[in-house]
Amino acid sequence: MSTVSTHVLDATRGAPASGVEVTLSSAGAELARIRTDDDGRISEFPVPTLEPGTYTLTFATGEYFARRHTETFYPEVAVTFRIGGAGKVHVPLLLSPFSYSTYRGS
């Protein structure tokens, strides 16, 4: 069984992206929806531990930039990933209005 966490950093500000709504889903079914804290983090989604499988984190980036009166190309960012076994999975997002990157964190 696994858990998922994330951290969103706003590269244009060089600061955490607080208040970003993030949805965790699997096979089209929403499992949880929560906002990043003041440090841009979600330390754990409020769901039971996750079985091996494919999951998606969808970040409401358009809403985040709209609150900052900043134009963005991406209304949302969806990151699909696989959980293969037990443990903690960390999926960071480095964000700017016209680009983003992600990786498997620790």
N, CA, C and O atoms as a GROMACS GRO file, in nm:
protein
  424
    1MET      N    1   0.084  -0.118   0.000
    1MET     CA    2   0.000   0.000   0.000
    1MET      C    3   0.089   0.125   0.000
    1MET      O    4   0.198   0.124   0.057
    2SER      N    5   0.041   0.231  -0.065
    2SER     CA    6   0.120   0.353  -0.080
    2SER      C    7   0.040   0.476  -0.041
    2SER      O    8  -0.083   0.473  -0.032
    3THR      N    9   0.112   0.585  -0.018
    3THR     CA   10   0.052   0.717   0.000
    3THR      C   11   0.115   0.811  -0.102
    3THR      O   12   0.224   0.785  -0.153
    4VAL      N   13   0.045   0.922  -0.131
    4VAL     CA   14   0.092   1.019  -0.229
    4VAL      C   15   0.101   1.156  -0.165
    4VAL      O   16   0.012   1.196  -0.090
    5SER      N   17   0.209   1.227  -0.195
    5SER     CA   18   0.223   1.366  -0.153
    5SER      C   19   0.268   1.448  -0.273
    5SER      O   20   0.312   1.393  -0.374
    6THR      N   21   0.258   1.581  -0.260
    6THR     CA   22   0.303   1.670  -0.368
    6THR      C   23   0.354   1.800  -0.309
    6THR      O   24   0.327   1.833  -0.194
    7HIS      N   25   0.426   1.874  -0.391
    7HIS     CA   26   0.479   2.005  -0.354
    7HIS      C   27   0.479   2.089  -0.481
    7HIS      O   28   0.535   2.046  -0.583
    8VAL      N   29   0.417   2.206  -0.478
    8VAL     CA   30   0.410   2.291  -0.596
    8VAL      C   31   0.493   2.416  -0.570
    8VAL      O   32   0.472   2.487  -0.472
    9LEU      N   33   0.588   2.442  -0.660
    9LEU     CA   34   0.672   2.561  -0.650
    9LEU      C   35   0.645   2.652  -0.769
    9LEU      O   36   0.642   2.606  -0.884
   10ASP      N   37   0.624   2.778  -0.742
   10ASP     CA   38   0.602   2.879  -0.845
   10ASP      C   39   0.738   2.935  -0.884
   10ASP      O   40   0.797   3.015  -0.811
   11ALA      N   41   0.788   2.893  -1.000
   11ALA     CA   42   0.923   2.933  -1.044
   11ALA      C   43   0.932   3.082  -1.075
   11ALA      O   44   1.040   3.140  -1.065
   12THR      N   45   0.821   3.145  -1.113
   12THR     CA   46   0.826   3.288  -1.145
   12THR      C   47   0.843   3.372  -1.020
   12THR      O   48   0.899   3.481  -1.025
   13ARG      N   49   0.794   3.322  -0.910
   13ARG     CA   50   0.806   3.395  -0.783
   13ARG      C   51   0.919   3.342  -0.697
   13ARG      O   52   0.962   3.408  -0.602
   14GLY      N   53   0.968   3.222  -0.730
   14GLY     CA   54   1.069   3.160  -0.646
   14GLY      C   55   1.014   3.128  -0.508
   14GLY      O   56   1.083   3.144  -0.408
   15ALA      N   57   0.888   3.083  -0.505
   15ALA     CA   58   0.821   3.061  -0.378
   15ALA      C   59   0.721   2.946  -0.391
   15ALA      O   60   0.683   2.909  -0.502
   16PRO      N   61   0.679   2.889  -0.278
   16PRO     CA   62   0.576   2.785  -0.283
   16PRO      C   63   0.447   2.840  -0.342
   16PRO      O   64   0.415   2.958  -0.324
   17ALA      N   65   0.373   2.754  -0.410
   17ALA     CA   66   0.243   2.790  -0.466
   17ALA      C   67   0.134   2.743  -0.370
   17ALA      O   68   0.093   2.627  -0.373
   18SER      N   69   0.090   2.833  -0.285
   18SER     CA   70  -0.012   2.796  -0.187
   18SER      C   71  -0.152   2.810  -0.247
   18SER      O   72  -0.175   2.892  -0.335
   19GLY      N   73  -0.243   2.727  -0.197
   19GLY     CA   74  -0.382   2.735  -0.238
   19GLY      C   75  -0.414   2.673  -0.373
   19GLY      O   76  -0.522   2.698  -0.426
   20VAL      N   77  -0.322   2.594  -0.430
   20VAL     CA   78  -0.349   2.527  -0.557
   20VAL      C   79  -0.438   2.405  -0.528
   20VAL      O   80  -0.403   2.319  -0.448
   21GLU      N   81  -0.553   2.400  -0.595
   21GLU     CA   82  -0.640   2.284  -0.580
   21GLU      C   83  -0.581   2.167  -0.659
   21GLU      O   84  -0.546   2.181  -0.776
   22VAL      N   85  -0.572   2.052  -0.594
   22VAL     CA   86  -0.516   1.932  -0.656
   22VAL      C   87  -0.615   1.817  -0.637
   22VAL      O   88  -0.662   1.791  -0.526
   23THR      N   89  -0.645   1.750  -0.747
   23THR     CA   90  -0.736   1.636  -0.744
   23THR      C   91  -0.658   1.509  -0.770
   23THR      O   92  -0.581   1.501  -0.866
   24LEU      N   93  -0.678   1.410  -0.686
   24LEU     CA   94  -0.621   1.277  -0.704
   24LEU      C   95  -0.731   1.187  -0.760
   24LEU      O   96  -0.839   1.179  -0.703
   25SER      N   97  -0.701   1.121  -0.871
   25SER     CA   98  -0.801   1.032  -0.932
   25SER      C   99  -0.736   0.905  -0.983
   25SER      O  100  -0.614   0.897  -0.997
   26SER      N  101  -0.820   0.806  -1.010
   26SER     CA  102  -0.776   0.680  -1.068
   26SER      C  103  -0.890   0.626  -1.154
   26SER      O  104  -1.004   0.620  -1.108
   27ALA      N  105  -0.859   0.586  -1.276
   27ALA     CA  106  -0.957   0.530  -1.370
   27ALA      C  107  -1.079   0.623  -1.383
   27ALA      O  108  -1.192   0.576  -1.392
   28GLY      N  109  -1.054   0.754  -1.384
   28GLY     CA  110  -1.161   0.851  -1.402
   28GLY      C  111  -1.241   0.882  -1.278
   28GLY      O  112  -1.330   0.968  -1.282
   29ALA      N  113  -1.213   0.814  -1.167
   29ALA     CA  114  -1.287   0.837  -1.043
   29ALA      C  115  -1.207   0.927  -0.949
   29ALA      O  116  -1.090   0.900  -0.920
   30GLU      N  117  -1.270   1.034  -0.904
   30GLU     CA  118  -1.204   1.125  -0.810
   30GLU      C  119  -1.193   1.058  -0.674
   30GLU      O  120  -1.291   1.009  -0.619
   31LEU      N  121  -1.070   1.057  -0.619
   31LEU     CA  122  -1.046   0.999  -0.487
   31LEU      C  123  -1.036   1.105  -0.379
   31LEU      O  124  -1.078   1.082  -0.265
   32ALA      N  125  -0.981   1.223  -0.414
   32ALA     CA  126  -0.965   1.331  -0.317
   32ALA      C  127  -0.941   1.461  -0.390
   32ALA      O  128  -0.888   1.463  -0.501
   33ARG      N  129  -0.982   1.571  -0.326
   33ARG     CA  130  -0.957   1.706  -0.379
   33ARG      C  131  -0.918   1.791  -0.258
   33ARG      O  132  -0.991   1.800  -0.159
   34ILE      N  133  -0.801   1.854  -0.268
   34ILE     CA  134  -0.747   1.930  -0.155
   34ILE      C  135  -0.658   2.042  -0.210
   34ILE      O  136  -0.613   2.034  -0.324
   35ARG      N  137  -0.634   2.145  -0.129
   35ARG     CA  138  -0.548   2.258  -0.170
   35ARG      C  139  -0.412   2.249  -0.100
   35ARG      O  140  -0.400   2.199   0.012
   36THR      N  141  -0.310   2.300  -0.171
   36THR     CA  142  -0.178   2.304  -0.111
   36THR      C  143  -0.178   2.402   0.007
   36THR      O  144  -0.252   2.500   0.008
   37ASP      N  145  -0.095   2.374   0.105
   37ASP     CA  146  -0.085   2.459   0.223
   37ASP      C  147   0.002   2.582   0.195
   37ASP      O  148   0.041   2.605   0.080
   38ASP      N  149   0.033   2.659   0.297
   38ASP     CA  150   0.112   2.782   0.279
   38ASP      C  151   0.252   2.754   0.225
   38ASP      O  152   0.315   2.843   0.167
   39ASP      N  153   0.301   2.631   0.243
   39ASP     CA  154   0.432   2.593   0.192
   39ASP      C  155   0.422   2.524   0.056
   39ASP      O  156   0.520   2.468   0.008
   40GLY      N  157   0.302   2.528  -0.006
   40GLY     CA  158   0.282   2.466  -0.136
   40GLY      C  159   0.275   2.315  -0.133
   40GLY      O  160   0.292   2.250  -0.236
   41ARG      N  161   0.251   2.258  -0.016
   41ARG     CA  162   0.257   2.113   0.000
   41ARG      C  163   0.121   2.051   0.033
   41ARG      O  164   0.033   2.113   0.093
   42ILE      N  165   0.109   1.927  -0.009
   42ILE     CA  166   0.006   1.836   0.042
   42ILE      C  167   0.085   1.716   0.090
   42ILE      O  168   0.136   1.638   0.010
   43SER      N  169   0.094   1.701   0.221
   43SER     CA  170   0.180   1.597   0.277
   43SER      C  171   0.120   1.458   0.260
   43SER      O  172   0.192   1.358   0.255
   44GLU      N  173  -0.012   1.452   0.252
   44GLU     CA  174  -0.078   1.324   0.228
   44GLU      C  175  -0.222   1.352   0.189
   44GLU      O  176  -0.288   1.436   0.250
   45PHE      N  177  -0.271   1.282   0.089
   45PHE     CA  178  -0.411   1.298   0.049
   45PHE      C  179  -0.500   1.222   0.146
   45PHE      O  180  -0.463   1.114   0.193
   46PRO      N  181  -0.618   1.275   0.175
   46PRO     CA  182  -0.708   1.212   0.273
   46PRO      C  183  -0.782   1.092   0.213
   46PRO      O  184  -0.904   1.094   0.198
   47VAL      N  185  -0.706   0.990   0.179
   47VAL     CA  186  -0.763   0.866   0.126
   47VAL      C  187  -0.692   0.750   0.194
   47VAL      O  188  -0.582   0.765   0.245
   48PRO      N  189  -0.756   0.634   0.194
   48PRO     CA  190  -0.684   0.516   0.245
   48PRO      C  191  -0.559   0.492   0.161
   48PRO      O  192  -0.545   0.548   0.052
   49THR      N  193  -0.471   0.410   0.209
   49THR     CA  194  -0.350   0.380   0.132
   49THR      C  195  -0.390   0.325  -0.005
   49THR      O  196  -0.495   0.261  -0.019
   50LEU      N  197  -0.308   0.349  -0.102
   50LEU     CA  198  -0.341   0.320  -0.242
   50LEU      C  199  -0.280   0.189  -0.289
   50LEU      O  200  -0.165   0.157  -0.259
   51GLU      N  201  -0.358   0.115  -0.362
   51GLU     CA  202  -0.313  -0.010  -0.423
   51GLU      C  203  -0.222   0.021  -0.542
   51GLU      O  204  -0.227   0.132  -0.595
   52PRO      N  205  -0.140  -0.073  -0.585
   52PRO     CA  206  -0.066  -0.053  -0.709
   52PRO      C  207  -0.162  -0.023  -0.824
   52PRO      O  208  -0.269  -0.082  -0.834
   53GLY      N  209  -0.122   0.070  -0.910
   53GLY     CA  210  -0.206   0.107  -1.023
   53GLY      C  211  -0.166   0.242  -1.079
   53GLY      O  212  -0.062   0.296  -1.044
   54THR      N  213  -0.250   0.294  -1.167
   54THR     CA  214  -0.225   0.422  -1.233
   54THR      C  215  -0.312   0.530  -1.171
   54THR      O  216  -0.432   0.510  -1.152
   55TYR      N  217  -0.252   0.644  -1.140
   55TYR     CA  218  -0.320   0.755  -1.074
   55TYR      C  219  -0.288   0.884  -1.148
   55TYR      O  220  -0.189   0.892  -1.221
   56THR      N  221  -0.372   0.986  -1.127
   56THR     CA  222  -0.349   1.116  -1.185
   56THR      C  223  -0.367   1.224  -1.079
   56THR      O  224  -0.463   1.223  -1.003
   57LEU      N  225  -0.272   1.316  -1.075
   57LEU     CA  226  -0.287   1.439  -0.997
   57LEU      C  227  -0.318   1.550  -1.098
   57LEU      O  228  -0.243   1.570  -1.193
   58THR      N  229  -0.428   1.621  -1.076
   58THR     CA  230  -0.465   1.733  -1.163
   58THR      C  231  -0.455   1.861  -1.082
   58THR      O  232  -0.524   1.877  -0.981
   59PHE      N  233  -0.370   1.951  -1.125
   59PHE     CA  234  -0.342   2.076  -1.056
   59PHE      C  235  -0.421   2.188  -1.125
   59PHE      O  236  -0.410   2.205  -1.246
   60ALA      N  237  -0.499   2.264  -1.051
   60ALA     CA  238  -0.580   2.374  -1.106
   60ALA      C  239  -0.492   2.498  -1.120
   60ALA      O  240  -0.506   2.594  -1.044
   61THR      N  241  -0.404   2.495  -1.218
   61THR     CA  242  -0.306   2.602  -1.236
   61THR      C  243  -0.368   2.731  -1.289
   61THR      O  244  -0.322   2.840  -1.256
   62GLY      N  245  -0.471   2.719  -1.372
   62GLY     CA  246  -0.538   2.839  -1.424
   62GLY      C  247  -0.598   2.921  -1.313
   62GLY      O  248  -0.585   3.044  -1.311
   63GLU      N  249  -0.664   2.854  -1.221
   63GLU     CA  250  -0.725   2.922  -1.106
   63GLU      C  251  -0.617   2.990  -1.020
   63GLU      O  252  -0.633   3.103  -0.975
   64TYR      N  253  -0.506   2.918  -0.999
   64TYR     CA  254  -0.396   2.972  -0.919
   64TYR      C  255  -0.342   3.101  -0.981
   64TYR      O  256  -0.328   3.201  -0.911
   65PHE      N  257  -0.312   3.099  -1.111
   65PHE     CA  258  -0.258   3.219  -1.176
   65PHE      C  259  -0.363   3.330  -1.188
   65PHE      O  260  -0.327   3.448  -1.182
   66ALA      N  261  -0.489   3.295  -1.206
   66ALA     CA  262  -0.595   3.397  -1.213
   66ALA      C  263  -0.601   3.476  -1.082
   66ALA      O  264  -0.620   3.598  -1.085
   67ARG      N  265  -0.584   3.409  -0.969
   67ARG     CA  266  -0.583   3.479  -0.839
   67ARG      C  267  -0.466   3.577  -0.830
   67ARG      O  268  -0.470   3.673  -0.753
   68ARG      N  269  -0.362   3.553  -0.908
   68ARG     CA  270  -0.244   3.640  -0.910
   68ARG      C  271  -0.246   3.736  -1.029
   68ARG      O  272  -0.148   3.805  -1.056
   69HIS      N  273  -0.359   3.741  -1.099
   69HIS     CA  274  -0.375   3.829  -1.215
   69HIS      C  275  -0.262   3.808  -1.316
   69HIS      O  276  -0.205   3.903  -1.369
   70THR      N  277  -0.233   3.679  -1.340
   70THR     CA  278  -0.125   3.641  -1.430
   70THR      C  279  -0.181   3.551  -1.540
   70THR      O  280  -0.247   3.451  -1.511
   71GLU      N  281  -0.154   3.586  -1.665
   71GLU     CA  282  -0.196   3.503  -1.778
   71GLU      C  283  -0.119   3.371  -1.775
   71GLU      O  284   0.000   3.368  -1.741
   72THR      N  285  -0.186   3.262  -1.811
   72THR     CA  286  -0.119   3.132  -1.818
   72THR      C  287  -0.168   3.055  -1.940
   72THR      O  288  -0.281   3.074  -1.985
   73PHE      N  289  -0.084   2.971  -1.990
   73PHE     CA  290  -0.117   2.887  -2.106
   73PHE      C  291  -0.190   2.760  -2.063
   73PHE      O  292  -0.267   2.703  -2.141
   74TYR      N  293  -0.166   2.715  -1.940
   74TYR     CA  294  -0.219   2.588  -1.892
   74TYR      C  295  -0.330   2.610  -1.789
   74TYR      O  296  -0.302   2.652  -1.677
   75PRO      N  297  -0.456   2.582  -1.824
   75PRO     CA  298  -0.564   2.594  -1.726
   75PRO      C  299  -0.553   2.487  -1.618
   75PRO      O  300  -0.600   2.506  -1.505
   76GLU      N  301  -0.490   2.375  -1.652
   76GLU     CA  302  -0.463   2.271  -1.554
   76GLU      C  303  -0.344   2.190  -1.601
   76GLU      O  304  -0.310   2.188  -1.719
   77VAL      N  305  -0.281   2.124  -1.505
   77VAL     CA  306  -0.171   2.033  -1.534
   77VAL      C  307  -0.210   1.897  -1.477
   77VAL      O  308  -0.240   1.886  -1.358
   78ALA      N  309  -0.211   1.796  -1.561
   78ALA     CA  310  -0.242   1.660  -1.517
   78ALA      C  311  -0.114   1.576  -1.525
   78ALA      O  312  -0.050   1.567  -1.630
   79VAL      N  313  -0.080   1.514  -1.414
   79VAL     CA  314   0.038   1.428  -1.407
   79VAL      C  315  -0.010   1.287  -1.376
   79VAL      O  316  -0.063   1.260  -1.268
   80THR      N  317   0.009   1.198  -1.471
   80THR     CA  318  -0.032   1.058  -1.453
   80THR      C  319   0.092   0.976  -1.421
   80THR      O  320   0.196   0.991  -1.484
   81PHE      N  321   0.079   0.889  -1.322
   81PHE     CA  322   0.193   0.811  -1.273
   81PHE      C  323   0.146   0.674  -1.227
   81PHE      O  324   0.027   0.651  -1.204
   82ARG      N  325   0.241   0.584  -1.214
   82ARG     CA  326   0.211   0.449  -1.166
   82ARG      C  327   0.269   0.426  -1.028
   82ARG      O  328   0.381   0.468  -0.997
   83ILE      N  329   0.190   0.359  -0.946
   83ILE     CA  330   0.237   0.310  -0.817
   83ILE      C  331   0.256   0.160  -0.833
   83ILE      O  332   0.163   0.088  -0.867
   84GLY      N  333   0.378   0.115  -0.809
   84GLY     CA  334   0.409  -0.025  -0.830
   84GLY      C  335   0.411  -0.110  -0.704
   84GLY      O  336   0.396  -0.232  -0.711
   85GLY      N  337   0.429  -0.047  -0.591
   85GLY     CA  338   0.438  -0.123  -0.467
   85GLY      C  339   0.417  -0.032  -0.348
   85GLY      O  340   0.375   0.083  -0.362
   86ALA      N  341   0.448  -0.085  -0.232
   86ALA     CA  342   0.426  -0.012  -0.107
   86ALA      C  343   0.526   0.102  -0.092
   86ALA      O  344   0.637   0.097  -0.146
   87GLY      N  345   0.486   0.204  -0.020
   87GLY     CA  346   0.574   0.315   0.010
   87GLY      C  347   0.511   0.449  -0.019
   87GLY      O  348   0.396   0.458  -0.061
   88LYS      N  349   0.588   0.552   0.003
   88LYS     CA  350   0.542   0.688  -0.020
   88LYS      C  351   0.584   0.734  -0.159
   88LYS      O  352   0.699   0.716  -0.199
   89VAL      N  353   0.489   0.793  -0.233
   89VAL     CA  354   0.517   0.848  -0.365
   89VAL      C  355   0.503   1.000  -0.356
   89VAL      O  356   0.400   1.051  -0.312
   90HIS      N  357   0.608   1.071  -0.398
   90HIS     CA  358   0.608   1.217  -0.393
   90HIS      C  359   0.618   1.269  -0.536
   90HIS      O  360   0.709   1.233  -0.609
   91VAL      N  361   0.521   1.356  -0.575
   91VAL     CA  362   0.515   1.408  -0.712
   91VAL      C  363   0.521   1.560  -0.708
   91VAL      O  364   0.416   1.625  -0.698
   92PRO      N  365   0.640   1.620  -0.715
   92PRO     CA  366   0.653   1.766  -0.715
   92PRO      C  367   0.618   1.826  -0.851
   92PRO      O  368   0.629   1.760  -0.955
   93LEU      N  369   0.575   1.952  -0.848
   93LEU     CA  370   0.545   2.027  -0.970
   93LEU      C  371   0.615   2.161  -0.962
   93LEU      O  372   0.592   2.238  -0.868
   94LEU      N  373   0.701   2.190  -1.059
   94LEU     CA  374   0.766   2.320  -1.073
   94LEU      C  375   0.689   2.394  -1.181
   94LEU      O  376   0.682   2.349  -1.295
   95LEU      N  377   0.631   2.508  -1.145
   95LEU     CA  378   0.530   2.572  -1.227
   95LEU      C  379   0.568   2.715  -1.266
   95LEU      O  380   0.623   2.790  -1.185
   96SER      N  381   0.537   2.750  -1.390
   96SER     CA  382   0.542   2.890  -1.435
   96SER      C  383   0.423   2.907  -1.530
   96SER      O  384   0.361   2.808  -1.567
   97PRO      N  385   0.389   3.029  -1.569
   97PRO     CA  386   0.270   3.049  -1.651
   97PRO      C  387   0.273   2.978  -1.787
   97PRO      O  388   0.167   2.947  -1.843
   98PHE      N  389   0.392   2.953  -1.841
   98PHE     CA  390   0.400   2.896  -1.975
   98PHE      C  391   0.484   2.768  -1.982
   98PHE      O  392   0.520   2.724  -2.091
   99SER      N  393   0.514   2.710  -1.868
   99SER     CA  394   0.585   2.581  -1.867
   99SER      C  395   0.570   2.517  -1.729
   99SER      O  396   0.532   2.582  -1.631
  100TYR      N  397   0.599   2.388  -1.726
  100TYR     CA  398   0.603   2.317  -1.598
  100TYR      C  399   0.692   2.196  -1.614
  100TYR      O  400   0.718   2.150  -1.725
  101SER      N  401   0.739   2.144  -1.501
  101SER     CA  402   0.813   2.019  -1.501
  101SER      C  403   0.777   1.943  -1.374
  101SER      O  404   0.732   2.001  -1.275
  102THR      N  405   0.798   1.814  -1.380
  102THR     CA  406   0.768   1.728  -1.267
  102THR      C  407   0.865   1.612  -1.267
  102THR      O  408   0.932   1.587  -1.367
  103TYR      N  409   0.873   1.543  -1.156
  103TYR     CA  410   0.962   1.429  -1.143
  103TYR      C  411   0.917   1.345  -1.024
  103TYR      O  412   0.834   1.389  -0.945
  104ARG      N  413   0.970   1.226  -1.012
  104ARG     CA  414   0.940   1.146  -0.894
  104ARG      C  415   1.035   1.190  -0.783
  104ARG      O  416   1.157   1.172  -0.792
  105GLY      N  417   0.978   1.246  -0.680
  105GLY     CA  418   1.056   1.293  -0.567
  105GLY      C  419   1.073   1.186  -0.462
  105GLY      O  420   1.032   1.071  -0.480
  106SER      N  421   1.134   1.226  -0.353
  106SER     CA  422   1.153   1.132  -0.243
  106SER      C  423   1.097   1.189  -0.114
  106SER      O  424   1.104   1.124  -0.010
   0.00000   0.00000   0.00000
